[in-house]
Amino acid sequence: MPASLQPAAATFDGFEMTEPILIKLAGKPIPNSRRTGVDRKSGRVWSYRSKKTDNYHAAIQVQAQDSMNGRPPLEGPVLIEILVRLPVPKSWSKKKKQHAFMGSVMPTKRPDIDNFQKVVFDALSTVVFRDDSQITDCKFAKRYSESPALIIRVTPLQAEAA
């Protein structure tokens, strides 16, 4: 597991932390995808999530519920860490793939990392924490990997909520 998602120290930025909740989905991560359009007659704008995004959202929620092990959603501030492990393009040479796996080639093309953030935050709301407004600290990483996956760690911070 990358150093960014190793078990957390007892403090983060001066705040005490309790046991983190780890959620892992194997397979290629799917970003949030919203379709929008305009009704030609009324001029109203509409939007909806794609079916693929809806299915991934549900899969994250199932994994999150398993990780919660019957506990109620967290109260108070939380730290969330998200590691998006993407597959390398099949068209790449072996040498370029090796560089990607070692971290010297980074995934700077689409999908954008904030699209993964959106689907994760929406899926974890009401399951792991009451609302995504409780997220006070975030760490994100998007890397290439031989084993694509989405890895999420949510850690309650022992601080007073405003």
C-alpha positions as CSV (number, residue, x, y, z in Angstrom):
1,M,0.0,0.0,0.0
2,P,1.4,3.5,-0.9
3,A,2.8,5.5,1.9
4,S,0.0,8.0,1.5
5,L,-2.5,5.4,2.8
6,Q,-0.4,3.7,5.4
7,P,-2.0,3.6,8.9
8,A,-2.3,7.1,10.2
9,A,-0.3,8.4,13.1
10,A,-2.1,9.3,16.3
11,T,-2.3,12.9,15.2
12,F,-2.9,14.8,12.0
13,D,-2.1,18.5,11.8
14,G,-2.3,18.7,15.6
15,F,-5.7,16.8,15.9
16,E,-6.1,13.5,17.6
17,M,-7.5,10.7,15.4
18,T,-9.4,7.6,16.2
19,E,-9.5,4.3,14.2
20,P,-9.9,5.0,10.4
21,I,-12.5,3.3,8.2
22,L,-10.9,1.7,5.1
23,I,-13.0,1.1,2.0
24,K,-11.5,-0.6,-1.1
25,L,-13.1,-1.3,-4.5
26,A,-11.1,-3.5,-6.9
27,G,-11.3,-2.7,-10.6
28,K,-11.1,0.4,-12.7
29,P,-12.4,3.4,-10.8
30,I,-15.3,5.2,-12.4
31,P,-15.6,9.0,-12.1
32,N,-18.7,11.0,-11.6
33,S,-20.4,11.7,-14.8
34,R,-23.4,14.1,-15.2
35,R,-25.4,14.5,-18.3
36,T,-27.0,17.9,-18.9
37,G,-29.3,19.3,-21.5
38,V,-31.9,22.0,-22.1
39,D,-35.6,21.5,-22.8
40,R,-36.1,23.3,-26.1
41,K,-39.7,24.3,-25.3
42,S,-39.4,25.5,-21.7
43,G,-35.7,26.4,-21.7
44,R,-35.2,24.5,-18.4
45,V,-31.9,22.9,-17.8
46,W,-31.8,19.3,-16.6
47,S,-29.1,17.0,-15.4
48,Y,-28.7,13.4,-14.3
49,R,-26.0,10.9,-13.4
50,S,-25.1,8.2,-15.9
51,K,-26.2,4.6,-15.2
52,K,-22.5,3.6,-15.0
53,T,-21.9,6.3,-12.3
54,D,-25.1,5.3,-10.4
55,N,-23.9,1.6,-10.3
56,Y,-20.4,2.6,-9.1
57,H,-22.0,4.9,-6.5
58,A,-24.1,2.0,-5.2
59,A,-21.0,-0.3,-5.1
60,I,-19.1,2.3,-3.0
61,Q,-22.0,2.5,-0.6
62,V,-22.2,-1.3,-0.2
63,Q,-18.4,-1.5,0.5
64,A,-18.8,1.5,2.9
65,Q,-21.6,-0.2,4.8
66,D,-19.5,-3.4,5.1
67,S,-16.6,-1.3,6.4
68,M,-18.9,0.5,8.9
69,N,-19.8,-2.9,10.4
70,G,-23.1,-1.8,11.8
71,R,-21.8,1.5,13.3
72,P,-23.8,4.7,12.8
73,P,-22.5,7.5,10.6
74,L,-19.6,9.4,12.1
75,E,-20.3,12.7,13.9
76,G,-17.9,15.7,13.8
77,P,-14.9,16.5,11.6
78,V,-13.2,13.8,9.4
79,L,-10.1,13.4,7.3
80,I,-10.7,11.6,4.0
81,E,-7.9,10.1,1.9
82,I,-8.7,8.9,-1.6
83,L,-6.2,6.9,-3.8
84,V,-7.4,6.3,-7.4
85,R,-5.3,3.5,-9.0
86,L,-5.9,3.6,-12.7
87,P,-4.9,1.1,-15.4
88,V,-2.2,2.2,-17.9
89,P,-3.3,2.5,-21.5
90,K,-2.9,-0.8,-23.4
91,S,-1.2,1.0,-26.3
92,W,1.8,2.0,-24.1
93,S,5.1,0.2,-24.5
94,K,6.4,-2.1,-21.8
95,K,9.0,0.5,-20.8
96,K,6.5,3.3,-20.5
97,K,4.2,1.0,-18.5
98,Q,7.0,0.2,-16.1
99,H,7.7,3.9,-15.6
100,A,4.0,4.5,-14.8
101,F,4.0,1.7,-12.3
102,M,7.1,3.1,-10.6
103,G,5.4,6.6,-10.4
104,S,7.7,8.4,-12.8
105,V,4.8,8.8,-15.3
106,M,1.7,10.3,-13.7
107,P,-1.9,10.2,-15.0
108,T,-2.4,13.8,-16.1
109,K,-5.2,13.2,-18.6
110,R,-8.9,12.8,-18.0
111,P,-10.7,11.8,-15.9
112,D,-10.0,14.7,-13.5
113,I,-9.4,13.8,-9.9
114,D,-12.3,16.0,-8.7
115,N,-14.8,13.7,-10.6
116,F,-13.7,10.8,-8.4
117,Q,-14.0,13.0,-5.3
118,K,-17.6,13.9,-6.1
119,V,-18.8,10.2,-6.5
120,V,-17.0,9.2,-3.3
121,F,-18.3,12.1,-1.2
122,D,-21.9,11.5,-2.4
123,A,-21.7,7.8,-1.8
124,L,-20.2,8.1,1.7
125,S,-22.7,10.7,2.9
126,T,-25.2,9.2,5.3
127,V,-23.3,5.9,5.3
128,V,-19.8,6.8,6.8
129,F,-20.6,10.3,7.9
130,R,-23.8,12.3,8.1
131,D,-22.9,14.9,5.5
132,D,-19.9,15.8,3.4
133,S,-19.7,19.2,5.1
134,Q,-18.0,17.2,8.0
135,I,-14.9,16.7,5.7
136,T,-12.4,19.2,7.0
137,D,-9.2,17.6,5.6
138,C,-8.6,15.8,2.3
139,K,-5.8,14.1,0.6
140,F,-6.2,12.8,-3.0
141,A,-3.9,10.9,-5.3
142,K,-4.3,9.5,-8.8
143,R,-1.7,7.0,-9.9
144,Y,-1.2,4.2,-12.4
145,S,-1.3,0.6,-11.1
146,E,-1.2,-3.0,-12.3
147,S,-4.2,-3.6,-10.1
148,P,-6.7,-0.7,-10.6
149,A,-8.8,0.1,-7.5
150,L,-10.3,2.9,-5.5
151,I,-9.0,3.1,-1.9
152,I,-10.7,5.4,0.6
153,R,-9.7,6.0,4.2
154,V,-11.9,8.1,6.5
155,T,-10.5,9.1,9.9
156,P,-12.6,10.9,12.6
157,L,-10.7,13.8,14.0
158,Q,-11.0,14.5,17.7
159,A,-11.9,18.1,17.5
160,E,-15.1,20.1,18.3
161,A,-17.5,20.6,15.4
162,A,-18.7,24.2,14.9
